[in-house]
Amino acid sequence: MTATADGRLDPEYDSEPVAVGDRPPTLLGSGRRQPEDTDRLRPAGEAVPRPADAREALARATTHLLSLQSSEGWWKGDLETNVTMDAEDLLLRQFLGIRTEEQTRATAEWIRSQQREDGTWSTFHGGPSELSTTVEAYVALKLAGDDPDAPHMLAAARYVRSAGGIAAARVFTRIWLALFGWWPWERLPEMPPEIIFLPRWLPLNIYAFGCWARQTIVPLTVVSAHRPVRQAPFALTELHTDPDDPYPHRPLARAASWDGLFERLDKVLHAYHRRAPRPLRRLALSQACRWIVERQEADGCWGGIQPPAVYSLIALHLEGYELEHPVMKAGLASFDRFTVHTEDGMRWMEACQSPVWDTCLATIALADAGVPADHPALVSAVDWMLGEEIRKTGDWSVQRPGLAPGGWAFEFENDTYPDIDDTAEVVLALRRVAHPEPARVDAAVDRGVRWNLGMQSKNGAWGAFDVDNTSTLPNKLPFCDFGEVVDPPSADVTAHVVEMLAETGLSRDPRTRRGIEWLLRDQEADGSWFGRWGTNYIYGTGSVLPALVAAGVPDEHPAIRRAVRWLEDRQNTDGGWGEDMRSYEDPARWAGRGDSTASQTAWALMALLAAGEGPKDRANPAVERGVEWLVRTQLPEGTWDEPQFTGTGFPWDFSINYHLYRLVFPVTALGRYLHGAPATSRADGAPAIGAAR
């Protein structure tokens, strides 16, 4: 068994195998129609899944998913990213003077276990070598005592030098190195704490950044102002392309370019750092620290994610907060809850935790699989989700000061940053359950719907956390090379909101129609949709098609037909679907292409089924092949093997393997294949959108 430090079970390892053929009694008597076991014409040699096989697979998966629910009603799978989380955890503890030998040993074993055969590290399973990740992993292993002359260390250092050395690593990596004197602060982009004073109407104020970026940047301005250096325990000359010139100067870009403009602005800010008026600097630091402390969550973390937490702890410590201060103690304790211990003694860190997201997705999956709406597991899940509703204002209210709160966040504790995507999916989950207190559920649903409607951007679509967070300037800053730093509307989030609005009877609402029209305009020329928070075009398309159909767009609409053809074209020869993370960098080669995975196959099936390609409709052979792939690749305990990363933090820059995706989405897809699409509130009389684009 694997568990997080506070005893939460990891669904990936805490399995209770179910005998093949066992069927949970919860699926009996659900009242949903079953598909007829009819023969249909298929190409020669094509596998034909029997409904009994699909039902058996669904029964095993449902039993397994039910077994993973906590006694409090929630589900949570491990959230796996890359070894920079683990390396930075050791570097943080080294900086604060609290690193232990046991933590170091267990973390180093995990980092070594993730090293590729060529001595490098990547940011996702099967991905290419990544310089900054390899640099941080190497430093962490050297901190753990690994001999730099050992073969695995020599191979890593050789790659780092071949890729440009430390000088070519991302800014965040070089900030970690600067904390120990391995890189000069003067050679890093400057972010003065006085940015906290910029009014909202000025470009590059902190609210021009996405919530995850502003939570990281504010503490980093404090760190940058102090420019601390702890004594380095060793040198890193072997990671420079030229040890005699470790900090090579780069020529400035053209002054007329954005890069050139911001590089010259950075020089001005460096000069300001040396001459900043002390009273103003002191006031800025004080205000930044107050901003940080005010946003610490009940569990001690900041925003429920790793980067703001580690930099907030460093910033506050530099400003005089002792390790025994309650804010610091709570912050450090939060990392224990993010720690996963494996059965063989290794230790790794989650960048975030996803209980609300996992719970609403599991609830939808089980309901669509035929579990009775009043099943105790579903009622318990609703009780827990209702308790997680956020009824106070957060940073989102800066842009929507008059909007009443009423949303859900992703994590156990994150009242400052509820998100639109979780809120939409929670509402969909709540609507599927027959709770003994329907008035209580309806009130929460109403608040969630009103809040999401109030968070619509002016173009008719929805972002994840903020309204109209669309400025392109923050991404151009030299400081911001760590991934996406703004939160513009996306097709997947917009689709989930549109689906929610349709299911709550608001298909005819003008705001819903604006969202639909935005989705139709946003379709790619090949028929797919870009996936911002999941990989990638399969996720986007798998999100949009169910939403459009639920909202009244007929499945004969040209946009839906183009999407169906795209999915048919991208199906692998084994019957499944898969898409590699490289589709974000090279869509021409990788869009909709990659090894088949359970979650991505399920997304494709959910889209095709919504588009009328199921056994009761067009009986599309692509659907049958996809279902057969899920049946054939299911593990005996009811889940699927999925080492591939199919979740997205930042497109290309930060990839996620949600360990519960491999189970909840196949359950949803198989449930809809066998029982039909979930009921939606189409009875509101919403007119179909029939006009072609």
SVG drawing of the C-alpha trace seen along z (x, -y; Angstrom):
<svg xmlns="http://www.w3.org/2000/svg" viewBox="-39 -57 78 71">
<polyline fill="none" stroke="black" stroke-width="0.4" points="0.0,0.0 1.1,-3.5 -0.2,-6.4 0.5,-10.1 1.9,-11.3 -1.5,-12.0 -2.7,-8.5 -4.7,-9.2 -4.7,-6.1 -3.2,-6.2 -5.6,-4.6 -2.8,-3.4 -1.5,-0.9 -4.2,-0.4 -6.2,2.0 -8.5,4.8 -8.6,7.2 -12.0,8.3 -12.5,11.7 -13.1,11.6 -16.8,11.8 -17.9,10.4 -20.5,7.7 -21.3,5.2 -25.0,5.4 -25.2,1.6 -25.4,2.0 -28.5,4.2 -31.9,2.7 -30.6,-0.7 -33.5,-1.2 -31.2,-2.2 -31.7,-0.7 -29.2,2.0 -28.0,2.1 -29.2,4.9 -26.7,7.6 -27.0,7.1 -24.6,7.9 -23.5,5.1 -21.4,5.1 -17.7,4.4 -14.5,4.6 -13.1,8.1 -11.1,9.2 -12.4,6.4 -12.9,7.2 -16.5,7.2 -16.9,6.5 -19.9,8.3 -22.1,6.2 -21.5,8.9 -17.8,8.2 -18.2,4.5 -20.6,4.9 -18.2,7.2 -15.3,4.7 -17.6,1.9 -18.6,4.0 -14.9,4.6 -14.0,1.0 -16.9,-0.2 -16.2,2.1 -12.6,1.0 -13.5,-2.7 -16.0,-2.3 -13.3,-0.6 -11.0,-3.6 -13.4,-6.1 -12.3,-7.5 -14.4,-7.2 -15.1,-10.9 -16.5,-10.6 -13.7,-11.9 -11.5,-10.2 -7.9,-11.3 -5.4,-9.8 -1.7,-10.6 -0.8,-13.6 2.6,-12.8 4.7,-15.4 8.5,-15.4 11.6,-15.2 12.0,-18.9 9.4,-18.8 11.6,-16.4 14.9,-18.1 13.5,-21.5 12.1,-19.9 15.7,-18.9 17.1,-22.3 14.5,-24.1 15.3,-22.0 19.0,-22.6 18.4,-26.3 16.4,-26.3 18.8,-23.9 16.2,-21.2 17.2,-18.5 17.4,-15.1 19.4,-12.0 16.3,-9.9 14.4,-12.4 17.5,-12.8 18.0,-9.0 14.4,-8.2 14.1,-11.2 17.4,-10.4 16.2,-6.8 13.1,-8.1 15.1,-10.6 17.5,-7.8 14.5,-5.6 13.2,-8.2 16.5,-8.7 16.5,-7.7 18.9,-5.3 20.9,-8.1 21.5,-9.7 18.9,-12.5 15.5,-13.3 12.3,-14.3 9.2,-16.1 6.8,-13.3 6.9,-9.5 8.6,-8.8 9.4,-12.4 12.7,-13.9 15.6,-14.9 15.0,-18.2 17.9,-20.4 16.5,-22.2 15.0,-19.0 18.3,-17.2 20.3,-20.0 18.0,-20.1 18.0,-16.3 21.8,-16.2 22.2,-18.8 19.8,-16.9 21.7,-13.6 25.0,-15.4 23.5,-16.8 22.5,-13.2 26.2,-12.2 26.2,-10.6 29.8,-10.5 30.1,-12.9 32.3,-10.2 29.6,-7.6 28.4,-6.6 24.8,-7.9 26.2,-11.3 28.8,-11.5 26.1,-10.8 23.8,-13.5 26.6,-16.1 27.7,-15.3 24.2,-16.0 23.9,-19.3 27.1,-20.5 26.0,-19.4 22.7,-21.3 24.4,-24.6 25.2,-24.1 23.6,-25.9 23.6,-29.1 20.9,-27.6 18.7,-26.4 15.4,-28.2 15.3,-31.1 13.6,-29.2 16.4,-26.6 19.1,-29.3 17.2,-31.0 17.6,-27.8 21.3,-27.7 21.7,-31.4 20.5,-30.6 23.7,-28.7 26.1,-30.8 26.1,-28.5 24.8,-31.3 25.1,-35.1 21.9,-37.0 23.1,-39.8 22.7,-37.5 19.0,-36.8 16.0,-38.8 15.0,-41.4 11.5,-41.5 11.3,-44.3 8.9,-44.0 7.6,-47.4 5.4,-45.7 3.0,-45.2 2.1,-48.9 1.1,-48.9 -2.6,-49.7 -4.8,-47.2 -5.1,-49.5 -1.3,-49.4 0.2,-46.6 2.2,-44.0 0.5,-44.6 0.2,-41.3 -3.4,-40.7 -2.3,-40.7 -0.7,-37.3 -2.6,-34.1 -3.4,-33.2 -0.6,-30.5 1.9,-32.9 1.0,-35.9 1.2,-33.6 4.7,-32.6 6.0,-36.0 5.1,-38.0 7.3,-35.9 10.0,-35.8 10.2,-39.6 11.0,-39.4 13.7,-36.7 15.1,-38.8 15.3,-41.9 17.3,-40.0 19.5,-38.0 20.5,-35.5 23.4,-33.1 23.9,-30.1 27.3,-28.4 27.4,-25.9 28.3,-22.4 30.1,-21.6 31.0,-23.2 29.1,-22.6 31.9,-23.4 31.2,-20.2 27.8,-21.6 29.3,-24.6 30.2,-24.4 33.3,-26.4 34.4,-26.5 36.6,-29.5 33.6,-31.4 30.7,-30.0 28.4,-33.0 28.6,-33.9 27.0,-37.2 24.3,-37.0 23.9,-39.8 20.7,-41.8 17.9,-41.2 16.8,-44.0 15.6,-47.0 12.5,-47.1 11.5,-43.6 9.6,-42.6 12.6,-40.6 14.8,-43.5 12.5,-45.9 12.1,-43.8 15.9,-43.0 16.6,-46.7 13.9,-47.2 15.6,-44.5 18.8,-46.5 16.9,-49.5 15.4,-47.4 18.8,-46.0 20.1,-49.6 17.0,-50.4 17.8,-47.5 21.1,-49.1 19.5,-52.5 16.0,-51.7 14.9,-54.2 15.2,-52.2 11.8,-53.4 10.0,-52.5 11.7,-49.1 10.9,-48.4 7.3,-49.3 7.1,-47.1 8.6,-44.1 6.2,-44.6 3.2,-44.8 4.4,-41.8 4.7,-39.7 1.3,-40.8 -0.1,-39.8 1.6,-36.3 0.4,-35.7 -3.1,-36.7 -3.3,-34.0 -2.0,-31.1 -4.6,-28.4 -6.0,-26.5 -3.7,-23.6 -0.6,-25.8 -0.1,-25.8 -0.5,-28.6 -2.9,-28.0 -2.6,-24.3 0.4,-24.1 4.2,-23.7 5.8,-26.8 4.0,-29.5 4.5,-27.4 8.3,-27.0 9.0,-30.5 6.6,-31.9 8.5,-30.0 11.8,-31.3 10.5,-34.9 9.0,-35.0 12.1,-33.4 14.3,-36.1 11.9,-38.7 12.5,-37.4 10.0,-34.6 11.6,-32.0 11.0,-28.3 8.9,-28.0 6.6,-30.8 3.0,-29.4 3.0,-30.5 6.3,-28.7 5.3,-25.6 2.0,-25.3 3.7,-25.8 6.3,-23.2 3.7,-20.7 1.8,-21.1 4.6,-19.5 4.2,-16.4 0.7,-16.0 2.1,-16.3 4.6,-13.5 4.1,-10.0 6.0,-7.1 6.3,-4.0 6.3,-0.4 10.0,-0.1 11.0,-3.1 11.2,-5.9 9.7,-9.3 8.3,-11.8 6.4,-15.0 3.0,-15.9 3.0,-19.3 -0.6,-19.6 -3.5,-17.5 -6.8,-17.0 -9.5,-15.6 -12.4,-17.9 -11.6,-17.2 -11.2,-13.5 -14.4,-13.3 -16.7,-15.0 -15.3,-13.0 -15.7,-9.8 -19.3,-10.7 -20.1,-11.4 -18.5,-8.2 -20.3,-6.0 -23.7,-7.6 -23.2,-7.2 -22.1,-3.6 -25.5,-2.8 -24.9,-3.1 -28.2,-4.1 -28.5,-7.8 -29.2,-7.3 -26.3,-4.9 -24.5,-5.6 -21.2,-6.2 -22.7,-8.9 -24.6,-10.5 -21.4,-10.5 -19.5,-12.1 -22.1,-14.9 -22.0,-15.5 -18.2,-16.0 -18.4,-18.2 -21.1,-20.4 -18.7,-20.9 -16.0,-22.0 -18.0,-24.8 -16.2,-28.2 -18.5,-30.9 -16.0,-33.7 -14.4,-36.0 -10.9,-35.5 -8.6,-37.0 -11.1,-36.5 -13.2,-39.3 -10.6,-41.9 -12.2,-41.6 -15.7,-40.8 -16.1,-42.8 -19.9,-42.6 -20.2,-38.8 -21.4,-36.6 -19.1,-33.7 -20.1,-30.1 -17.6,-27.8 -15.2,-24.9 -11.4,-24.7 -9.3,-21.8 -7.6,-20.9 -8.5,-20.1 -7.8,-23.7 -7.7,-26.6 -10.4,-29.2 -8.6,-32.0 -8.7,-30.4 -11.9,-28.5 -11.8,-27.5 -14.4,-27.6 -13.7,-24.1 -14.1,-22.4 -17.2,-24.3 -18.8,-23.2 -17.9,-19.6 -19.1,-19.6 -22.4,-21.0 -22.7,-18.2 -21.9,-15.7 -24.4,-17.1 -27.1,-17.0 -26.7,-13.2 -27.2,-12.2 -30.5,-11.8 -29.5,-13.4 -31.8,-13.2 -31.5,-17.0 -32.4,-18.2 -32.9,-21.8 -29.4,-22.0 -28.0,-20.6 -30.1,-22.9 -28.9,-25.9 -25.3,-25.0 -26.0,-24.3 -27.6,-27.7 -24.7,-29.5 -22.2,-27.6 -24.1,-28.4 -24.4,-32.1 -20.7,-32.3 -19.7,-30.6 -22.0,-32.8 -20.5,-35.8 -16.9,-34.7 -17.6,-34.7 -15.0,-36.6 -16.1,-39.3 -15.5,-37.1 -18.1,-34.7 -15.8,-32.0 -14.3,-31.0 -10.8,-30.8 -9.9,-28.6 -9.5,-31.1 -9.9,-34.7 -12.0,-36.8 -10.3,-38.3 -6.8,-37.4 -5.6,-37.6 -2.7,-40.1 0.2,-38.8 2.8,-41.0 3.4,-38.9 4.6,-35.9 7.2,-38.2 9.0,-39.0 12.5,-37.4 11.5,-36.2 8.6,-34.2 10.2,-31.3 8.7,-28.6 5.4,-28.1 2.1,-29.8 1.6,-32.8 -1.8,-34.0 -5.2,-32.4 -7.1,-33.1 -10.3,-31.3 -10.0,-27.7 -12.2,-25.3 -12.1,-22.6 -13.2,-24.8 -15.8,-26.6 -17.2,-23.3 -17.6,-22.1 -19.4,-25.3 -21.7,-25.0 -22.5,-21.4 -23.2,-22.4 -25.5,-25.3 -27.3,-22.9 -27.9,-20.4 -29.3,-23.1 -31.8,-24.2 -30.0,-27.3 -29.4,-26.2 -31.4,-29.2 -29.6,-31.7 -27.8,-34.3 -24.6,-33.7 -24.7,-30.0 -25.3,-30.8 -22.3,-33.1 -20.2,-30.2 -21.5,-27.9 -20.7,-30.3 -17.2,-30.8 -16.6,-27.1 -17.8,-26.8 -15.4,-29.6 -12.5,-28.1 -12.6,-24.8 -9.4,-23.9 -9.4,-23.6 -9.0,-19.8 -12.1,-19.5 -10.5,-19.2 -10.3,-21.5 -7.1,-22.5 -7.0,-21.1 -5.5,-23.5 -5.8,-21.4 -5.6,-17.9 -3.5,-16.3 -4.4,-17.8 -6.6,-17.8 -8.3,-14.6 -9.0,-16.1 -10.3,-19.3 -12.5,-17.5 -13.6,-15.0 -14.8,-18.0 -16.5,-20.0 -18.6,-17.5 -20.6,-16.3 -21.2,-20.0 -22.4,-21.1 -24.8,-18.2 -26.1,-18.7 -26.7,-22.4 -28.8,-21.6 -26.4,-21.5 -27.6,-18.7 -25.1,-15.9 -25.5,-16.5 -23.9,-20.0 -20.9,-20.4 -18.6,-21.2 -19.6,-17.9 -19.2,-15.9 -15.7,-17.4 -14.8,-16.4 -16.0,-12.9 -14.0,-12.5 -10.9,-13.8 -11.3,-11.3 -11.9,-8.4 -8.7,-9.4 -6.7,-9.5 -7.7,-6.1 -4.7,-3.8 -4.6,-0.5 -5.0,1.3 -8.4,-0.4 -7.4,-2.9 -6.5,-6.6 -3.5,-8.4 -1.8,-11.7 1.8,-12.5 2.6,-15.7 4.7,-16.8 1.5,-17.8 1.8,-21.1 5.2,-21.8 4.7,-20.0 0.9,-19.6 1.5,-18.8 3.2,-15.6 1.7,-14.7 -1.9,-16.1 -4.0,-13.1 -1.0,-10.8 0.6,-8.7 0.4,-5.3 -3.1,-4.3 -4.1,-5.2 -7.2,-4.4 -8.0,-8.0 -7.6,-9.3 -9.5,-6.4 -12.3,-7.2 -12.3,-10.9 -12.6,-9.9 -15.4,-7.5 -17.3,-10.1 -17.1,-12.5 -18.2,-9.9 -21.0,-8.6 -22.3,-12.2 -22.1,-12.8 -24.5,-9.9 -21.9,-7.3 -23.0,-4.7 -24.6,-1.3 -28.1,-2.6 -27.4,-5.3 -24.9,-5.1 -23.1,-2.0 -19.7,-3.5 -17.1,-0.7 -14.6,-3.1 -16.6,-3.1 -16.7,0.7 -13.0,0.9 -12.4,-1.6 -14.6,0.3 -12.9,3.5 -9.5,1.9 -10.7,0.9 -12.1,4.4 -8.9,6.1 -6.4,4.0 -8.2,3.8 -6.2,5.2 -7.7,7.9 -8.4,5.6 -10.5,3.4 -8.2,0.4 -5.9,-0.2 -2.1,-0.7 -1.3,-4.2 2.3,-5.5 1.7,-8.2 1.0,-11.7 -2.4,-12.9 -3.0,-15.9 -1.6,-19.4 -0.5,-22.1 1.3,-24.3 1.2,-23.2 4.5,-21.4 6.3,-22.9 4.5,-21.1 2.8,-17.8 0.7,-15.7 -0.2,-12.1 -3.4,-12.0 -3.4,-8.5 -7.2,-8.3 -7.8,-9.4 -7.0,-5.8 -10.1,-4.6 -12.7,-7.4 -12.9,-8.2 -13.1,-4.5 -15.9,-4.0 -17.7,-7.0 -17.2,-6.0 -18.2,-2.3 -21.2,-3.5 -22.4,-5.8 -21.7,-3.1 -23.9,-0.6 -26.5,-2.9 -26.7,-5.8 -25.8,-9.4 -26.5,-11.0 -29.8,-12.8 -29.6,-16.5 -32.0,-19.3 -32.9,-19.5 -36.6,-20.0 -36.0,-23.7 -37.0,-24.2 -33.6,-25.3 -33.6,-25.7 -31.0,-23.7 -28.1,-25.5 -28.2,-24.4 -26.3,-27.0 -23.0,-25.8 -19.9,-27.8"/>
</svg>
